């Protein structure tokens, strides 16, 4: 089933209360938090709230560095609140990512994950 891109936007399904970390955070601290909260990754924001990267389980196990800023993925795929959910489905498939940060005026305002898309699928089934 293809999601109805004409009626559903990211704003309707995104998570607003998301955990973030900073580039200065120790990798060990983030790794512990990912396990405790059962997360696969976390957006990385600077002091102004601007998204500067994402740190994932893969970054932790495959890269070397003491701080999040040293291992995080940069050049993150993002969307806005007005983005149709079908576009997010396309991006997740194209890039093989688990979540897409949502930005408003360059600031992180939410996150859409694969689980959010599955929930939407079930609502429309």
ABEGO torsion letter per residue (X at the ends): XBBBAAABBAAAABBABBBBBBAABBAAAAAAAAAAAGBABBBBBBAAGBBAEBBBAAAAAABBEABAAAABBBGBBBBBAABBAAAAAAAAAAAGBABBBBBBGGBBABBBBAAAAAAAAAAAX
